[in-house]
Amino acid sequence: MSAWVWAAVVLLGGAGAIGRFLLDTLVSGRAGRAFPLGTLAVNASGALLLGLLSGLAATGDVLLLAGTATIGSYTTFSTWMLESHRLAEGSAPGGAAANLVLSLGVGFAAALAGHAIGASA
């Protein structure tokens, strides 16, 4: 891998992480933090974008930089799991189950929609 690709991974990874922070903060600020809607919004939009890349048949450095560096740093599996665990530990085990099922369903639907959009472009 060339030096410019490594530099782009660093910059785009940082941009993705900042985007995640901003969207999560915006959504959570408006909806509250009782249920992790910010993380749901981040992961659903990331799934849509990854589906779009798949539908566009992105490969090589484009897929690495857009998919892995940018969207990979934007989405967050670990936060989703931690928030689900916290809901289950607290007084909201139903909320934990809802977070798991809703995130999987919305994420899968978003990925399918993104793929369909990309494939039709």
Sine and cosine of phi, psi and omega as CSV:
sin_phi,cos_phi,sin_psi,cos_psi,sin_omega,cos_omega
0.00,0.00,0.66,-0.75,-0.05,-1.00
-0.98,0.21,0.28,-0.96,0.00,-1.00
-0.89,0.46,-0.59,0.81,-0.02,-1.00
-0.93,0.37,-0.55,0.83,0.03,-1.00
-0.93,0.37,-0.68,0.73,0.06,-1.00
-0.87,0.50,-0.69,0.73,0.01,-1.00
-0.90,0.44,-0.65,0.76,0.02,-1.00
-0.91,0.41,-0.62,0.79,0.05,-1.00
-0.87,0.50,-0.70,0.72,0.00,-1.00
-0.89,0.46,-0.76,0.65,-0.05,-1.00
-0.92,0.38,-0.70,0.71,-0.02,-1.00
-0.95,0.32,-0.57,0.82,0.08,-1.00
-0.88,0.47,-0.67,0.74,0.06,-1.00
-0.90,0.43,-0.66,0.76,0.02,-1.00
-0.90,0.44,-0.65,0.76,0.03,-1.00
-0.89,0.45,-0.68,0.73,0.01,-1.00
-0.91,0.42,-0.63,0.78,0.04,-1.00
-0.92,0.40,-0.67,0.75,0.05,-1.00
-0.86,0.51,-0.67,0.74,0.04,-1.00
-0.87,0.49,-0.74,0.67,-0.01,-1.00
-0.86,0.51,-0.71,0.70,-0.05,-1.00
-0.91,0.41,-0.72,0.69,-0.01,-1.00
-0.92,0.39,-0.69,0.73,0.02,-1.00
-0.87,0.49,-0.69,0.73,0.01,-1.00
-0.90,0.44,-0.69,0.73,0.00,-1.00
-0.89,0.45,-0.77,0.64,-0.04,-1.00
-0.92,0.40,-0.72,0.69,-0.02,-1.00
-0.91,0.42,-0.56,0.83,0.03,-1.00
-0.91,0.42,-0.55,0.84,-0.01,-1.00
-1.00,0.04,-0.60,0.80,-0.09,-1.00
-0.99,-0.13,-0.23,0.97,-0.07,-1.00
1.00,0.01,0.10,-1.00,-0.08,-1.00
-0.93,-0.37,0.19,0.98,0.00,-1.00
-0.90,0.44,-0.61,0.79,0.07,-1.00
-0.80,-0.60,0.68,-0.73,-0.13,-0.99
-0.97,0.25,0.91,0.42,0.00,-1.00
-0.93,0.37,-0.47,0.88,0.03,-1.00
-0.89,0.46,-0.73,0.69,0.03,-1.00
-0.91,0.41,-0.62,0.78,0.05,-1.00
-0.87,0.49,-0.70,0.72,0.01,-1.00
-0.89,0.45,-0.67,0.74,0.02,-1.00
-0.89,0.46,-0.78,0.62,-0.07,-1.00
-0.93,0.38,-0.58,0.81,0.04,-1.00
-0.92,0.38,-0.69,0.72,0.02,-1.00
-0.93,0.38,-0.58,0.82,0.08,-1.00
-0.91,0.42,-0.65,0.76,0.04,-1.00
-0.89,0.45,-0.64,0.77,0.05,-1.00
-0.88,0.48,-0.71,0.70,-0.02,-1.00
-0.92,0.39,-0.64,0.76,0.05,-1.00
-0.92,0.40,-0.62,0.79,0.09,-1.00
-0.88,0.47,-0.64,0.77,0.04,-1.00
-0.87,0.49,-0.72,0.69,0.04,-1.00
-0.86,0.50,-0.65,0.76,0.03,-1.00
-0.90,0.44,-0.70,0.71,0.02,-1.00
-0.90,0.43,-0.53,0.85,0.04,-1.00
-0.99,0.16,-0.09,1.00,-0.01,-1.00
0.86,0.51,0.69,0.73,0.04,-1.00
-0.91,0.42,0.61,-0.79,0.00,-1.00
-0.63,-0.78,0.12,-0.99,0.14,-0.99
0.87,0.49,-0.64,-0.76,-0.06,-1.00
-0.90,0.44,-0.52,0.85,0.03,-1.00
-0.88,0.47,-0.74,0.67,0.01,-1.00
-0.91,0.41,-0.67,0.75,0.03,-1.00
-0.87,0.50,-0.75,0.66,-0.09,-1.00
-0.97,0.25,-0.69,0.73,-0.02,-1.00
-0.98,0.21,-0.73,0.68,-0.09,-1.00
-0.98,0.20,-0.83,0.56,-0.10,-1.00
-0.98,0.18,-0.79,0.61,-0.09,-1.00
-0.94,0.33,-0.80,0.59,-0.12,-0.99
-0.98,0.17,-0.87,0.49,-0.08,-1.00
-0.96,0.29,-0.55,0.84,0.04,-1.00
-0.89,0.46,-0.60,0.80,0.04,-1.00
-0.99,0.14,-0.33,0.94,0.02,-1.00
-0.97,0.22,-0.72,0.70,-0.02,-1.00
-0.98,0.18,0.28,-0.96,-0.12,-0.99
-0.51,-0.86,0.99,-0.12,0.06,-1.00
-0.93,0.36,-0.68,0.73,-0.09,-1.00
-0.90,0.44,-0.65,0.76,0.03,-1.00
-0.92,0.40,-0.64,0.77,0.05,-1.00
-0.86,0.52,-0.71,0.70,0.00,-1.00
-0.92,0.38,-0.67,0.74,0.01,-1.00
-0.89,0.45,-0.69,0.72,0.00,-1.00
-0.92,0.40,-0.60,0.80,0.07,-1.00
-0.90,0.43,-0.67,0.74,0.03,-1.00
-0.89,0.46,-0.69,0.72,0.01,-1.00
-0.89,0.45,-0.64,0.77,0.06,-1.00
-0.90,0.44,-0.66,0.75,-0.01,-1.00
-0.93,0.36,-0.61,0.79,0.02,-1.00
-0.93,0.36,-0.59,0.81,-0.04,-1.00
-0.98,0.19,-0.52,-0.85,-0.07,-1.00
-0.99,-0.11,0.37,0.93,-0.07,-1.00
-0.73,-0.69,0.86,0.50,0.04,-1.00
-0.89,0.47,-0.51,0.86,0.08,-1.00
-0.91,0.41,-0.57,0.82,0.06,-1.00
-0.91,0.41,-0.60,0.80,0.04,-1.00
-0.90,0.44,-0.72,0.69,0.02,-1.00
-0.89,0.45,-0.67,0.75,0.03,-1.00
-0.89,0.46,-0.66,0.75,0.01,-1.00
-0.89,0.46,-0.68,0.73,0.01,-1.00
-0.91,0.41,-0.78,0.63,-0.07,-1.00
-0.93,0.37,-0.71,0.71,-0.01,-1.00
-0.89,0.45,-0.69,0.72,-0.01,-1.00
-0.89,0.45,-0.68,0.74,0.03,-1.00
-0.91,0.42,-0.72,0.70,-0.02,-1.00
-0.91,0.42,-0.75,0.66,-0.01,-1.00
-0.91,0.42,-0.67,0.74,0.00,-1.00
-0.89,0.46,-0.69,0.72,0.01,-1.00
-0.90,0.43,-0.70,0.71,0.02,-1.00
-0.88,0.47,-0.65,0.76,0.01,-1.00
-0.91,0.42,-0.67,0.74,0.03,-1.00
-0.89,0.45,-0.67,0.74,0.04,-1.00
-0.89,0.45,-0.68,0.74,0.01,-1.00
-0.90,0.43,-0.70,0.71,0.04,-1.00
-0.86,0.50,-0.68,0.73,0.02,-1.00
-0.88,0.47,-0.69,0.72,0.02,-1.00
-0.88,0.47,-0.66,0.75,0.03,-1.00
-0.90,0.44,-0.73,0.68,-0.01,-1.00
-0.90,0.44,-0.65,0.76,-0.03,-1.00
-0.93,0.37,-0.45,0.89,-0.01,-1.00
-1.00,0.03,-0.13,0.99,-0.03,-1.00
-0.98,0.19,0.00,0.00,0.00,0.00
